[in-house]
Amino acid sequence: MEKPKRRILIVGGVAGGASAAARARRLCERCEIVVFDRGPYVSFANCGLPYYVGDVIVEEKKLLVATPELFKNRFNIDVYTETEVTNIDRSQQELEVRNLKTGETRIEPYDALILSTGAKAIRPPLPGIDLPGIFVLRTIPDSRKIRDALQTATRAVIVGGGFVGLEMAENLRHRGLEVTLIEMANQVMPPIDPEMAVMIANRLEKNGVQLCLDTSVESFAKNEKGSLTVKVSSGKSLDTDLVILAIGVRPETTLFENAGLRLGECGGVQVDEYMQTSDPNIWAVGDVVETQDVVTGTQQLIPLAGPANRQGRIAAESVIRDAQRKEKTTRFRGVQATMVCGVFDLTVAATGASEKMLNRLGMTDYQAVYLHPGNHVGYYPGATPIHIKLLFSKSDGQILGAQAIGEAGVTRRIDVIAMAMQMGGTVFDLEESELCYAPQFGAAKDPVNLAGMIAANHLRGDLPLANWKELGKNDVELIDVRSPQEFEKGHIPGAKNIPLESLRERLSEFSTEEEIWLICGVGQRAYYATRALLQHGIDVKNLSGGMQTYHTFKKANSILTPDSF
């Protein structure tokens, strides 16, 4: 008699569940694979939804990655959409499933279960939160509702300045709306550091987005004109035609909790390196799980499509290897939160830890450097700056994180650094990286090389660095080595101008009593001055990134004291 097929049930599609289903089929032709999704679409590009709202993506069908018909015809996988899994009976290895169109309930047995229930948008319990005209954006039906509302809207309020909030701000401006963005933190894009986020805020304001930072929403109400009024913590009230809630997401763990599966310290599902839960027959992937941050070693919730896709593949392989009693060789290494976001032709990308995170965790063995190189050589037309912040260990040069902002070439540089981090690389590896070069693409010393060189020079003792956060808090002699003309156009209060070209003739003017900090435009000339002065026995430090970095710190006044402005 033929042996019964192993039955693999998958709850939830999109990145995690859909990739798990397809990978399981590629590894096992005999298994029965069934996917349940309570939404109308099993696999769609949710990262593209803001651009569908903004009419950048015009056809809704372009958002559909895979249909139930494709799963059946190409992979022999049964997909049931608009079908909700309401209960897990672990002892009997059964699911209770309800057809949302008919209300019919049935029991589905499983040999292995993969849960990809995702996350739900946060809707805080504020007065008026459920009024018509207040939207979240997680699904295609959500995007339809917003598109319908845009037919008569002229004003929008966005609550939250993260990925979705920024993308929606751009796309609603693209649709011609007046946009106000409210963010509880004192910066947009909270995952990156404040002095870097300043550049994003500048671009938003330049494109007509009104920012309300360090501000929280207190209530929503319908006003006498039939539109919405948003009351905020500053005491102001904002009238608007629609509201987009982009506050963030939380893991959808109801099924797990009801089944008694173990949750982690961040509120997500606890899984091992094979994506296996506390039940040996149940795996979990995607936004619902928490995984280890490879830089800090802490548990994190990282709702990103890339990790979810990889987790789905690993869970499927673990399921099949378990059944075949074979050694499981593929493990999930954890996350380093490599991300990218576009904001009005500005690209924001990051990987690894931010300085905020390192400080929050009490990690002090790190150094930050700033640089502002062009995306390619200056003599080739169209060069634009890439603003880079690199974080590394002071003890061994291990790369801890990087952030970059610019109009071109940003993702390429962060991708290189992300891979270097994944391979355990150091700033010395960045210094020696052999990367593509032609005038229109980069430089012989690529921005990645330059970041490594600056960091490596510091670790070798060739480039002592001053701490931007200490500017104005202690007595130092600040020397600006730019030209007199540049100095007159703007400088840090209290700075003295000794141009690089006259440095050697004016050595007697350097103090032997106070610590000396050097600054220039972007850091290069101050580095040249540092090397010269150190060899003349003068103790100096360099403010990396120069005046370009100073201006961002100045605006991010939560970091620098007002006296230093």
N, C-alpha and C positions, 0 to 999 in steps of 0.2 A: 504494500500500500504506500502511496506517495506521502512523504512527510509534509505536515501542514506548513504553510508559508508563515514566516515570521512577520508579525503585524506591527508596523511602525506608524504611530499616529503623531501628527505635528499640529500643534495649536498655535495659529498665528502665521502670517506670511511675511510679506515685505522682505527686508534684507536677511534677517536671521533665519526665519522659518523656511522661506523659499529656497535659500541656498542650501539649507540642511536637507530639504526634500530632494533637490536635484543631485546633490553629492551622494546621498544614500542610494539613489537609483544607480548612479555610476559605479558604486561599489558592490551593489547586490541586485542582480536581475530578478531573483526569485522572490524577494521580499514584497509584501503588500504595503504600499505607502499611501496614507490618506492625510490630507491637509484640511483643517477647519479654520475658517476666518469669519468673524462676526460682521465684518464690513463687506461691501459689494465688490471689492477688488482685492485679489490675493497678493499681487506684486505690482507696486506702483512706485514712481519716483517721488517720494514725499519731499526730498530736497529741492525739487523743481516747482513745488506749489507756489511759493512767493512770485516766481517769474510767470506762472500761469495767471495769477491774479493781476500781475502787472502788464499782461498782454505781450510780454517778451516771447513766451511760449504761447502760441495762438490756439493750437489744436489740443483739446483735452486728451485725445487718444495717444498723443506723443508721450504722455506720462505713464502709460501702461507698459510695464516691463514684460509681464507674462500673464496670459489669461488661463482660466481653467481648461479651455480647449487645448492650448499649447501644452500644458502639463500632461494632459491625457494622451494627446497624439504623439508627442515627442518622447515623453518619459514614462508613460503608463502609470501616472500618478493621479489618483482621484482627488479633486478639490471641491469642497463644499463651502461656498461663500454664504454670507448672511446666515451663518450657523454659529451659535454660541455654545461653548462648552461651559456648563453650569456647575459641574462637580467632578471631582476625581475620587474614586474609591480605590485607594492604594492596595488594600488587602485583596480585593478581587481583580485588580488591574483593569478597571473599567472607567469609562468616561460617561457622564450624562450629557447628552447633546440636545439642543433645542433649535429647531428650524424657526428662524425669526419671521419668516413670511407666513407660515401656517400655524405656528405655535406647537407643532408636534414635537414630542420628546422621545428620544430613543437611547439605548445603551450601546456603547461601542467598546469592545474589549481591545486591549493592547498587550504586546510583548515588551515594547519599548515606547516611551513617550518623550517627545521633545516639545518644550513649551517656549514659545516666542511671543509672549503676550504684550511686550512692548511697554510703553509708558503713556500716561495720560497728561494732558495739559493741566497745569495748576490753575484753579479758579478759587481764589481766596474768599472766605465768607464775608464779603463786604456788602453793605446795603446796596441793593439795586443790581447786583452782579449778574442776575438772570434776565435783565431787561432785554427786549428785542434791540438789535443793533450792536450787541456786544458779542464778539466772535473770538474763537481760537482757530488756529490753522494746523491741523494734523492730518487731514484726509482730503480726498478729492471732493466729497460732498461739502466739507467745510469751505473749500475754495469756491465752489459754486455759489454758496450763500453770500460770500463776500463780494464776488463778482456781480451778483444781482443787486446788492446794496450800493455798489459803486455807480449804478445807473443814474441815481439821483443825488449822490453825495458830493460835497465839495470840500469837506473838512474831515480829518481823521485824527484820532488820538491813539498812539501805540504805547502800551504799558510794558516796559521791558526793553533793555538795550543790548541784548545778546544777539546771537546769530539771526534768529527769526525776526526780531525787532528791527535790526538794521536792514535786513533784506526787504522787509515790508516797507520800511521808510523809503527806501530807494524806489520800490515798485509803485507805491502809491503816489510819490512825486512824479513818476513816469506817467501815471494816469492823470496828472494835473491837479491833485488834491493838495490843500494846505495840510501839513503834517506837523503834529507836536508829539515828541517822544519823551515819555516820563520814565526815569530810572531811579530806583531807590538808592543805588550806590552813587558815589561821587564821580563816576566815570562810565562811559559806554564800554561795551565788550569786557565785562568783569573778569573773564579768564586771563587777560593779559595785564601787564603792569600799567599804572596810571599815566606815567610819563609817555608811554607809547600810545595809549588810548587817546591822548590829546590830539594826535594827528587825525584820528578818525572823527573826533568831535569837530575839528576844524573843517573837514571835508563835508560833514553833514550840514553844518551851519552855512557853509558856502553854497550849498545846493538847496537852501531854503527850509531846512528842517529845524524847527524850534526845539531846543533841548531844555528839559527841566530835570537837572541832575540833583542828587541828594534829596529827592522828592518822592513821597509815597502817595498812593491814591487812598482816599478815605471813604468815598462813596460815589455811586452813580445814581442819577435821577432823570426822569423825563421832565422837560421844561415846557413852558406854555407854548413854545413854537413847535412842539412835537419832536424836537431833536433831543440829544442827550446832554446832560451837564455833569462834568467830572469835577468833584471837589478834591483838592490835593492838600498835602500837609502844610504847605506854605500859607494856606488860607485862601488861595485863589480858586476860582471856579472857571472851568474851560467848557465852552459850548462846542459840540461836535456832532457830526452826522453818524459816525460809527466809531467803535472802539475795537482795537485788536489787542487781545491779551497774549503777550509773548513773555510771560513771567518765567517760564521754564516748565519742566515736566517732572513727574515722579513715577517710579516703577509701578506697573499694574500688577500687584501681588495678591489680589483677592483669592484667586484659585490656589495659590501656594499656601497662603495662610489657612484657608479652610481645610486644606489637605494635610496640614501639620508639617510642611516642609520648612527647613531652617532658613531664616533670613539673616543677613549680615548686619554689621554695625551701621551701615549707611541706609538701611531700609530696603535694599535690594536683595535678590535671592543669592544665597551663598552657594557657590559651585567650586569644584576643584579644577585642576589644570586641564581636565578632559571635558569640562562643562557639565559634569555630573553633580546632581543635587544630593541632599542627604538621603534620598531614596535611590538605591542602585539601579532602578528601572526607569528613572526620570532624569532627563537632562534639561537645561535651560540656557537660552542664548539671547543676546540683544540687549535692548535698553532696560530690561527687567532685572538683569544680573549686575552684581558688583564684582569688580576684578581688581587685581593689584596694580598699582602704579609702579612701573618698573624703575622710576627714578627715586621716589620717596619711600617705596615699600608699603605705603598705606593703601587701604581699600578705597576705591572710588566708583562713582557712577558716571560713566562716560557714554552718553547717548549719541554715538556716531555710527554712520553706516559702515565704514570700513571694518572696525572691530566686530560689529554684528555679523557681517558677512563671513569673516574668518571664523568666528565662533560657531556659526551654523555648519560650516564644513568640518570643523573639529568634532562637534557633537555627533554628526552623522558618522564620521569615521569611528568614533568611540563606540557607538551603538553597534556598528557592523563588526568591529574587531571583538567586542564582547561576545557577540553571538557565535563568531567563528573561533573563539577561545585563542585568539592571536594576541601577541603583544601590541599594546597601543603605543605608537611611536610619535604621533602628532600631538603636541601640547599647545595650549594657549599661553603665550609668554607673558601676558599682561598688556597694559596700555601705556603709551606715553603721550596720549592726547594730541596727536598731530592734527591740526585743523587749518582751515582756510575759509575766508569770507570775503565777498566782493562788496564794496560800498562806493557807488558813484565813481567807477573807474579806478578806485584805490583797492589794492589787494592787501589783506591782513592775514598773516599766516604765523603759526607758532607750533612748536613741538616741545615736549618735556615740561619741566616745572617752571612756573613763574617765580619771580622774586617774592611776591606776596605769599605764595604757597610755602616757599622755603622758610620765610620768617614765621609764618603761622605754625609751622611744625618745629620751630626752634632750631632749624639747621643753619649753622653759622659759617661752616667751612666752604664758603663760596665767594666768587668774585664776579662782578658784572663789567663788561666792556661795551661801549657804544661806537658805532661807525656809520658813515653815511656815503658809501661809494656809489658810483653810477652803475646802472644795470649793464652797461657796456662802455667801451672806451669813449672818452669825451670827444675825440676828433671825428667819430662817426656820428652823423646827424641823429637826433632824437634821444640822446642819453637822458635818463631821468634817475634821481637818487633812489637807493634802497636804504631805508633806515633800519639798522640791525642792532639788536641787543642780544649778547651771548652771555650765558651763565655757565660757570665751570667751577670745579673743585679746586681750591687753593692748594690742597695737599698733593694731588696727582694729575690735575688737568682734565679729569673726567668731565665730559660735556653733560651738563645738567638740564639745559633748556636753551631755546632760542626763539626770538620773536622778530618778525620783519614786516615792514610796511612800505609800499611803493606802488608805482603804476605799472611796472613791467619787471619780469624776471624774479619775482618774489618767491613763487612756489618752487621754482627750480632750486633756489638756495636752501630753503627750509627742508625740502625733500632730501637734499644731499646730507644736511646735518642730521635729519631724522634717521637716515640709514646708518650714518656714522655712529649715532647713539645706540642703535639697535645692535651694532657689532661691537659695542663696548669701547668705542673710539674716544680719543682725547683731543684736546686742542692742537697737540703736536701732529695728529693725523690730519686735521683740517689744514694746518699749515702746509703739509706735504701733499695734499689731494691733487691728483692730476685730472683736470676737468676740461671740457670742451672750450676751445677759444677760437674765435674769429671776431673781427671788429664789431660786427652787428649783434653779436651774441654775448660778449663778455669782455674780459681783459686777461692779459697774461697772468696778472695777479687777480684772480677772481675774488669777488666779495667774500666767498667762503674762505679762500686762502688768507685774505686780509684779516678776517675775524680771528682765524687761528694764529696768525702771526702776532697780532696785538696781544692776545692772551698768552701765547708762548713767550713772547718777550717779557711780559710781566712776571711769569713764573721763573724765568731765568735770572730775574733781577735787573734786566736791561731797561725796564719801563715801570718804575714805581707809579702806582695809580692813586689818585685822591678819590675820596668818596663824595659823590655829588650830594648825598643826604647830609653831609657835614658842612656844606657850604653855608657860611654865615653863622655857624654855631661855635666856631673857634677862631683864634687869632692866627691868620696866615697872611703872607704877602702874596697877593694875586698879580701875576705878570701876564699881560696879553701880548703875544708875539706877532700879532698881525701888523699890517701897514698902518701908518697914522690915519690914512683916509678911511680904512675899514673901522678903526677904533672910534673915530669921530661919529660914524654912522650909528654906533650903538655898542655898548660894552657893559660888563657887569659893574655895578657901583663899587667904587673903591679900588678897582683894578688900575695898575700902572702899565703904560704902553712902552715896551722895549722891543722894537721889531726884530725879527729873526736875523735880518741882514746886518744889524748893528750890534748884535748880541756880544760878540767877542771883544768889541771896543768898549763895552759898558759893563764888564764883569764886576767892576768895583761898586756898582749900584745895587748889586744883589745882597740882601740882608744875610748876616751870619747869625742873627738872633732869632728870627722867626722862620717857621716852615714856609717854603715857597711852593706855590701851586702855579702851573703854567696852563694857559688856554690859548686857542686860536679859533679858526673857523669851524673845522670838522675834526681836528685832532692831529693832522699830519705834521704841520709846522711845529706844534708844541712837542711832538715826539722828537723831531730833529733837534729842537732846543734842549730837550731833556738829555739826549745823548751827549751833546756838546758840554752842557753845564756839569753833568755828573763827572765827566773826565777832567773838568777843571776843579774838582773837589767841592762843588756846590750841591747841597742836598736839595733836590726838587722832586715834585710829583706832578703827574699829568692828569688833567680832567678830560677823560676820553670822550670823544664825540664833539668837543668844543662848543662853540656858541650855538650850533644847531641843537645839541642836546640841552643846553641851558634853557633855551626858549620853551622846550617842552616841559622841563621841570618847573619852570616859572609859572606856566599855566596850571600845571597839576599841583596847586599850592597846598594840597593836603600832605605833600611830602617835604617841601622846603618851608622853612620858617619865613614869615613875611619880611623879616629883616634882611633876608638874602636876595630879595627881588630888586 
